[in-house]
Amino acid sequence: MATSIQISKGLQKELLRRKLHDNETYEEVIWDLLEDSMEINEETKKALEESSAAAKAGKIYTLAEVKKELGL
């Protein structure tokens, strides 16, 4: 059963911008966006949290630092 929803003009413009081709429906665009968020499993979430914590603790290296360390 199909239903209608109300969206703002701004959201409509953003959905239009995200279309991969002219014939793609807004429903297809929304499903693609939902798929992207559903693909993040618990292991990935944990890795992202650990990376974020390391960055906040200053345990990161810039590309320039890595290149210097590797002699590149």
Distance bins in CASP14 RR format, pairs under 12 A and 6 or more apart:
PFRMAT RR
TARGET T0000
AUTHOR 0000-0000-0000
RMODE 2
METHOD distances of the structure
MODEL  1
2 25 0 0 0 0 0 1 0 0 0 0 0
2 27 0 0 0 0 1 0 0 0 0 0 0
3 27 0 0 0 0 0 1 0 0 0 0 0
4 26 0 0 0 0 0 1 0 0 0 0 0
4 27 0 0 0 0 0 1 0 0 0 0 0
5 11 0 0 0 0 0 1 0 0 0 0 0
5 12 0 0 0 0 0 1 0 0 0 0 0
5 15 0 0 0 0 0 1 0 0 0 0 0
5 26 0 0 0 0 1 0 0 0 0 0 0
5 27 0 0 0 0 0 1 0 0 0 0 0
5 30 0 0 0 0 1 0 0 0 0 0 0
6 12 0 0 0 0 0 1 0 0 0 0 0
7 13 0 0 0 0 1 0 0 0 0 0 0
7 14 0 0 0 0 1 0 0 0 0 0 0
7 15 1 0 0 1 0 0 0 0 0 0 0
7 16 0 0 0 0 0 1 0 0 0 0 0
7 26 0 0 0 0 1 0 0 0 0 0 0
7 29 0 0 0 0 0 1 0 0 0 0 0
7 30 0 0 0 0 0 1 0 0 0 0 0
8 14 0 0 0 0 1 0 0 0 0 0 0
8 15 0 0 0 0 0 1 0 0 0 0 0
9 15 0 0 0 0 0 1 0 0 0 0 0
9 16 0 0 0 0 0 1 0 0 0 0 0
10 16 0 0 0 0 1 0 0 0 0 0 0
10 17 0 0 0 0 1 0 0 0 0 0 0
11 17 0 0 0 0 0 1 0 0 0 0 0
11 18 0 0 0 0 0 1 0 0 0 0 0
11 26 0 0 0 0 1 0 0 0 0 0 0
11 29 0 0 0 0 0 1 0 0 0 0 0
11 30 0 0 0 0 0 1 0 0 0 0 0
11 33 0 0 0 0 0 1 0 0 0 0 0
12 18 0 0 0 0 0 1 0 0 0 0 0
12 19 0 0 0 0 0 1 0 0 0 0 0
12 26 1 0 0 1 0 0 0 0 0 0 0
12 29 0 0 0 0 0 1 0 0 0 0 0
12 30 0 0 0 0 0 1 0 0 0 0 0
13 19 0 0 0 0 0 1 0 0 0 0 0
13 26 0 0 0 0 0 1 0 0 0 0 0
14 26 0 0 0 0 0 1 0 0 0 0 0
14 29 0 0 0 0 1 0 0 0 0 0 0
14 30 0 0 0 0 0 1 0 0 0 0 0
14 33 0 0 0 0 0 1 0 0 0 0 0
15 24 0 0 0 0 1 0 0 0 0 0 0
15 25 0 0 0 0 1 0 0 0 0 0 0
15 26 1 0 1 0 0 0 0 0 0 0 0
15 27 0 0 0 0 1 0 0 0 0 0 0
15 28 0 0 0 0 1 0 0 0 0 0 0
15 29 1 0 1 0 0 0 0 0 0 0 0
15 30 1 0 0 1 0 0 0 0 0 0 0
15 31 0 0 0 0 0 1 0 0 0 0 0
15 32 0 0 0 0 0 1 0 0 0 0 0
15 33 0 0 0 0 1 0 0 0 0 0 0
16 22 0 0 0 0 1 0 0 0 0 0 0
16 24 0 0 0 0 1 0 0 0 0 0 0
16 25 0 0 0 0 0 1 0 0 0 0 0
16 26 0 0 0 0 1 0 0 0 0 0 0
16 29 0 0 0 0 1 0 0 0 0 0 0
17 24 0 0 0 0 0 1 0 0 0 0 0
17 26 0 0 0 0 0 1 0 0 0 0 0
17 29 0 0 0 0 1 0 0 0 0 0 0
18 24 0 0 0 0 1 0 0 0 0 0 0
18 25 0 0 0 0 0 1 0 0 0 0 0
18 26 0 0 0 0 1 0 0 0 0 0 0
18 28 0 0 0 0 0 1 0 0 0 0 0
18 29 1 0 1 0 0 0 0 0 0 0 0
18 30 0 0 0 0 1 0 0 0 0 0 0
18 31 0 0 0 0 0 1 0 0 0 0 0
18 32 1 0 0 1 0 0 0 0 0 0 0
18 33 1 0 0 1 0 0 0 0 0 0 0
18 36 0 0 0 0 0 1 0 0 0 0 0
19 25 0 0 0 0 1 0 0 0 0 0 0
19 26 0 0 0 0 1 0 0 0 0 0 0
19 27 0 0 0 0 0 1 0 0 0 0 0
19 28 0 0 0 0 1 0 0 0 0 0 0
19 29 1 0 1 0 0 0 0 0 0 0 0
19 30 0 0 0 0 0 1 0 0 0 0 0
19 32 0 0 0 0 1 0 0 0 0 0 0
19 33 0 0 0 0 0 1 0 0 0 0 0
20 28 0 0 0 0 1 0 0 0 0 0 0
20 29 0 0 0 0 1 0 0 0 0 0 0
20 31 0 0 0 0 0 1 0 0 0 0 0
20 32 1 0 0 1 0 0 0 0 0 0 0
20 33 0 0 0 0 0 1 0 0 0 0 0
21 28 0 0 0 0 1 0 0 0 0 0 0
21 29 0 0 0 0 0 1 0 0 0 0 0
21 32 0 0 0 0 0 1 0 0 0 0 0
22 28 0 0 0 0 0 1 0 0 0 0 0
23 29 0 0 0 0 0 1 0 0 0 0 0
24 30 0 0 0 0 0 1 0 0 0 0 0
24 31 0 0 0 0 0 1 0 0 0 0 0
24 32 0 0 0 0 1 0 0 0 0 0 0
25 31 0 0 0 0 1 0 0 0 0 0 0
25 32 0 0 0 0 0 1 0 0 0 0 0
26 32 0 0 0 0 0 1 0 0 0 0 0
26 33 0 0 0 0 0 1 0 0 0 0 0
27 33 0 0 0 0 0 1 0 0 0 0 0
27 34 0 0 0 0 0 1 0 0 0 0 0
28 34 0 0 0 0 0 1 0 0 0 0 0
28 35 0 0 0 0 0 1 0 0 0 0 0
29 35 0 0 0 0 0 1 0 0 0 0 0
29 36 0 0 0 0 0 1 0 0 0 0 0
30 36 0 0 0 0 0 1 0 0 0 0 0
30 37 0 0 0 0 0 1 0 0 0 0 0
31 37 0 0 0 0 0 1 0 0 0 0 0
31 38 0 0 0 0 0 1 0 0 0 0 0
32 38 0 0 0 0 0 1 0 0 0 0 0
32 39 0 0 0 0 0 1 0 0 0 0 0
33 39 0 0 0 0 0 1 0 0 0 0 0
34 40 0 0 0 0 0 1 0 0 0 0 0
37 44 0 0 0 0 0 1 0 0 0 0 0
37 45 0 0 0 0 0 1 0 0 0 0 0
38 44 0 0 0 0 0 1 0 0 0 0 0
39 45 0 0 0 0 0 1 0 0 0 0 0
40 46 0 0 0 0 0 1 0 0 0 0 0
40 47 0 0 0 0 1 0 0 0 0 0 0
40 48 1 0 0 1 0 0 0 0 0 0 0
40 49 0 0 0 0 0 1 0 0 0 0 0
41 47 0 0 0 0 1 0 0 0 0 0 0
41 48 0 0 0 0 0 1 0 0 0 0 0
42 48 0 0 0 0 0 1 0 0 0 0 0
42 49 0 0 0 0 0 1 0 0 0 0 0
43 49 0 0 0 0 0 1 0 0 0 0 0
43 50 0 0 0 0 0 1 0 0 0 0 0
44 50 0 0 0 0 0 1 0 0 0 0 0
44 51 0 0 0 0 0 1 0 0 0 0 0
45 51 0 0 0 0 0 1 0 0 0 0 0
45 52 0 0 0 0 0 1 0 0 0 0 0
46 52 0 0 0 0 0 1 0 0 0 0 0
46 53 0 0 0 0 0 1 0 0 0 0 0
47 53 0 0 0 0 0 1 0 0 0 0 0
47 54 0 0 0 0 0 1 0 0 0 0 0
48 54 0 0 0 0 0 1 0 0 0 0 0
48 55 0 0 0 0 0 1 0 0 0 0 0
49 55 0 0 0 0 0 1 0 0 0 0 0
49 56 0 0 0 0 0 1 0 0 0 0 0
50 56 0 0 0 0 0 1 0 0 0 0 0
50 57 0 0 0 0 0 1 0 0 0 0 0
50 59 0 0 0 0 0 1 0 0 0 0 0
51 57 0 0 0 0 0 1 0 0 0 0 0
51 58 0 0 0 0 0 1 0 0 0 0 0
51 59 0 0 0 0 1 0 0 0 0 0 0
51 60 0 0 0 0 1 0 0 0 0 0 0
52 58 0 0 0 0 0 1 0 0 0 0 0
52 59 0 0 0 0 0 1 0 0 0 0 0
52 60 0 0 0 0 0 1 0 0 0 0 0
53 59 0 0 0 0 1 0 0 0 0 0 0
53 60 0 0 0 0 0 1 0 0 0 0 0
54 60 1 0 0 1 0 0 0 0 0 0 0
54 61 0 0 0 0 0 1 0 0 0 0 0
55 61 0 0 0 0 0 1 0 0 0 0 0
55 62 0 0 0 0 0 1 0 0 0 0 0
58 65 0 0 0 0 0 1 0 0 0 0 0
60 66 0 0 0 0 0 1 0 0 0 0 0
61 67 0 0 0 0 1 0 0 0 0 0 0
61 68 0 0 0 0 1 0 0 0 0 0 0
61 69 1 0 0 1 0 0 0 0 0 0 0
61 70 0 0 0 0 0 1 0 0 0 0 0
62 68 0 0 0 0 1 0 0 0 0 0 0
62 69 0 0 0 0 0 1 0 0 0 0 0
63 69 0 0 0 0 0 1 0 0 0 0 0
63 70 0 0 0 0 0 1 0 0 0 0 0
63 72 0 0 0 0 1 0 0 0 0 0 0
64 70 0 0 0 0 0 1 0 0 0 0 0
64 71 0 0 0 0 0 1 0 0 0 0 0
64 72 0 0 0 0 1 0 0 0 0 0 0
65 71 0 0 0 0 0 1 0 0 0 0 0
65 72 0 0 0 0 0 1 0 0 0 0 0
66 72 0 0 0 0 1 0 0 0 0 0 0
END
